[in-house]
Amino acid sequence: MDVDLPDVHARALDATARLVAGVRDDQWALESVDDDWTVRQLVNHIVTGNWWVPELMGGHTIEEVGDRLDGDVLGDDPAAAYAASATAASATFRAPGAMDAPALVSYGPVPGSVYCGHRFMDVLVHGWDVAASTGQDTTLDPELVDACWAVVEPQLEQLVGTGAFGTDHEVPADASPQTRLLAALGRHG
């Protein structure tokens, strides 16, 4: 499958934006389904990841950014903070030459296409985490699931080996593509 990474990344950002906007005021402090984070900490993780994109694709090192993106970056309006960060990340990956430009990530430098694929996966799956944590519809766009699997499958062993996704879960042979993707990344869905 040939994946237009900037496009699917932008679509995942949009899908997750709807889920972030659907978080009720009384749900931000709830424990999320992911890593002992609250829903607010989970969304903060996504937003911070989005803000890292223009920095790391712009030639800045992690050391140069320092602690500027540490802590809570959501402020009083998490949905607006998410939207601003999503716009910045999407525009960065859509810039001419971005997929071939070096991304100065902790595991790199790597081509922007590798980083974009990882950000796409992170945004899509953490969007599911937000939905699952707040009782929203957890159905992911099937096209995005297929595109994400195309990104994940070639590096699945390496991703699971990082420990960042927990362990993969057994799934029945007739499981949906979404269930397979989520299980491969340590989720029950």
N, C-alpha and C positions, 0 to 999 in steps of 0.2 A: 504494500500500500504506500503510495506516494503521499506524504503528509505536508500540507502547507502550514508549517509550524506557527508563523506569526498569526495566521488566520484562526487556527484552532485554539491558540493561546488566547486571542482576543475574545473568541466565543466562550471559552471557559471563564474568562474574567467577567463577561456579561452575565453568564448563568449564575456565577457565585455572587455577583452584585445583587441579584434578585433575592438570593437566600439571606445575605447579610441584611438587606432592607427588611426582610421578613422576621428578623429577630425582635421579639417584643422587649420592652424595657425591663420586664421582670425576669428575662432569661439570660441576661449578660453574665450574671454571677453563677449560673448553673455549671456544674461539672460537665465537660464535654466528653465525647466518646474517645477523645484522642489525648493520650499521654498525660493524664491528670491535669490538663489545662481546663480553665473555665472557658465558656463560650467567648468571653471577651479576649482572653489570652490567645485562643485559637485564631480569632479574626485578626488580632494584633500581629500574630505570626505571619499570616497571609499578607497583610498590609506592609509589614516590614520587608518581607520578601519582594514585594512589588517595588518598594523604594530602592532596594539594592540594585535592581536592574539598570536604571540609568547610571548609577555609580560605577558598577563593574563593567558595563558595556562602554562606558565613557572613558575608560582607561585608568580609573582610580583603583588602587589596591585596597584590600580590606584594612590594612594598616593605616592608609591615608584617610579612610572614612572614620576609623576609630570607633568611638562609642556613640557617635551622632545618631545612630538608628537604634540604640539600645532603649529598653524601657517601653512604656506605653506611648504609642504614636497615634492613638485613636482620638484623643481629646474628648470633647463633649458630644460629638456627632460621628459615631463609628461608620455609619453608612457613607457620609460625605468624605471621611478620611479614606475609606476603601475606594470610592469613586475616583478621587484625585490620584491615588497611587496606581490604580488600574489604568487610568489614562496615560500616566507617565510610562508605565511598563510596556503597554501596548504600543505606544508611539516609538519607544526605543527599539523594540524588536521589528517594527515595520519600516524603520529607516533604511534607505538604500545601503546595501552592503553589510547590514547587521548580522546576517546569518553566517558570514565568513569572517567577521571581525573577531578578535580575541576577547574573551570574557575572562576577567582576572579573578575567577572564583577560587574557593579554598582548595578545590581538587583540580586546578588548572594551571595555566590558562588552557581554555578549551575554545573551540569555535562557538560563535553565538548560537548556532543551530543546536548544539548540545545543551547549552544553558537554557535556551528557549524551550526545548523539549522537557527539561527537568522542571522549569517553572510551570509549563502547561500541566504536567502531571500533578504538581503540588497544588496548583489552584483548583483543578478539577476534583481531586480526591479530598482536599480539605473543604471544598464546597459541599461535598457529600457529608463530611463530618459535621459541618454547621447544620445541615438539614436534619441529620440523624439526631443531633444534640438538642434540637429545638422543635422536634415534632413536625417538621415540614416534609413535603414530598421529596423522597430520596431518589426518585427516578432521574437518572442522568440521560442527556441527549445521546441516543445510540450512535450517532456519527462521531461524537466526541469520545465515547467509550472505545469505538473501533480505532480511532486515531491514537488514543492514549495507549491502547494495547500494542499498536505498531511501534510506539516509542519504548514501551516497557519491555516487551518480550525479548528483544535482543540483549538486553542488559539485566534481565530479571535476577539471575543468580547473583550478580554484583550488587544490585539494589537490596535484595533480601539480606545479603551478607553484611551490609553496612549496619544492620540493626535498626535503621531509621524507620522501618515499616513493620517491625515485629516479625513474626514468622508467618509464612503463608499457611493458609488453611485448606484442608481437603474440601473439594467440591464435587458434587455428583457430575457424571458425564454429560447430563442434559442441562447443566446450569447455564444460565443466561450469560452473555458476554460481560455484562456489568458485574454479575456475581463473581465470575472468574477474575476480572480485573481487581475488584475490591479484595477478594481472598488472597490474590497474589501479593497485594500490598498490605496485608495484615488486618483486613477488616472483615466483619461479618455483615454481608449485605445481600 
